[in-house]
Amino acid sequence: MKTYKFKINGKDYTVQVNGIEGKIADLNVNGTDYKVELENEPAAPAAPVAAAAAPAAAPSAPAAPAAPAAVPVASGAGTVVHSPLPGVIISIDVKEGQAVKKGQKVAVLEAMKMENEIQADVDGTVAAILVSKGDSVLEGADILKIA
């Protein structure tokens, strides 16, 4: 049984995955039980469980898609730094308005009891920090914007 904490549109959700049988996941979201039908049968229990939990917590909120570490934002607004894997943000090492250099540590993500440094892929200024310490994030989730 695994427990995940999500913040979706500013609201906290605690999602407990009780089990998965075939394409049906047995979840408990903030004390309410749900049976959730998955689109595909999970190949390995760890990764699909995290992806399946987010839509159950807030059906109207889409799950964050997998993405490379940094992707340019439309209309030249800057570069978004994404989470390379699912985990919990344990530190934010920059502040909005701070200048950063390519390769500089901007945050630390704990995943599978290991700390992973998230680094800036470009030189610039931190335009927005999109997560907080303690937030659970999925792979590809936006961490911060660099202008």
N, C-alpha and C positions, 0 to 999 in steps of 0.2 A: 504494500500500500504506500503510495507516494502522495505528498502534499505539496501544492504549488500556491504561491501568492501572486496575484495579478493586480495591476492597476489599469483599468480600462476606462477611458474618458473621465479620469479623476476619481473613480469609485474602486474601492478595494474589494477583491474577491479571494476567498480561500477555497481552493479546489482540491479535493481529495479523490484520487483515482483508486477505487476499490478493486478494480480488475477489468480485464478486456477479454471477451470471448468472441472470436471471429471478428465481426464488424461492429459489435456492440460494446461500448464502454460503460461501466457502472461508475458514476461520479456522484460526489456530494459537493454542492456549491453553496457556501455560507449556510450550512445546516439543512439544505434541501436536496433530496436524492433525485438523480436524473439517470435515465438510460439514453445514451447518445449513440446514434448510428454514424459510423465512420465511413467515409467515401471508399477507402481502401483498407484491406486488412493490414495491420502493422507487420513490417518485416522484423523489426527488433523492438521490444517493449519500451525502451527508454525514450527515443526520439519521437515516435508518433504519439505517445501519451501526452507529452508537453504540447504538441501541436493540436491535439484533439481537445485539450482542456480549455483553451481560450475561447473557441466558439460556444462552448457550453456555458461558460460564465456570462457571456454577453452576446447572444445570437446576432445582434445588429452590428457588432464590431468585427471587422475582418481580421484574420490572423496575419501577423507580419510575415511577408514573404522572405525567403532566403535571398540574400544579396551579398555582393562583395563588400569588403571593409569600408570603402568609401565610394559614393556615387554622386556625380554632380547633380545639383538641384536645378530644376527648370528655371529659366529666365535669369540665369547668372546670380542667383541668390546665395551661392556658396556651395560648400561640400558637406554632405551629411556623413557622419561617422556612424557605422552600424555595428551592432553586436555580432561578433563572429560565431557565437554559439549560445544556446540557452543557458541562463544562470541568474545569479543575484549580483547586483551592483554593490560592491563593498566600499568603494571610495570614488569620489569625483575629485580629480587632482587639478582642475582648472576652474576659473571663474569667468562669467560673461564679461566680455571686453578685454580679456587677457590675450596677449600675443602668444602664439604657439608656433613651433618649428616642426617640420616633417620629422616623424620618428619620436616626438616627445610623448611621454605617457600622459594621457588625458583622463583615464579612468581605470579601475580594476574590477574585473568580473570574476566571481567565484563560480566555477562549474565543476561538478564531480569532485568536490573538496580540493580543487586546485585553483590558485589565483592566476588569472590571465590578464596581462597588461593590454589595454586598448590604447593604441597610439594614433597620433594625428598622421594622416597621409599627405597633408599639404601644409605649407606655411600659411599663416593667416591670423585672424582674430576670432576668438570664440564668440559667435553671434547669439547662440541660444543653447542652453543645457536642457535636454528633453527628458531626463530621468533624475531620480533622487537616490541617495544612498538607501539601500534596503529593497529597492524595486526588483521584482522578478521580471526578466525580459526573455523574449524568445529570440531565436536566431534571426538576424536581419532587422531587429528592432532599432529604431533611431535612438542614438545616444546623445549626440550633440551636432550642432552646425558650426562650420568654420567658414567665415567670409573672407 
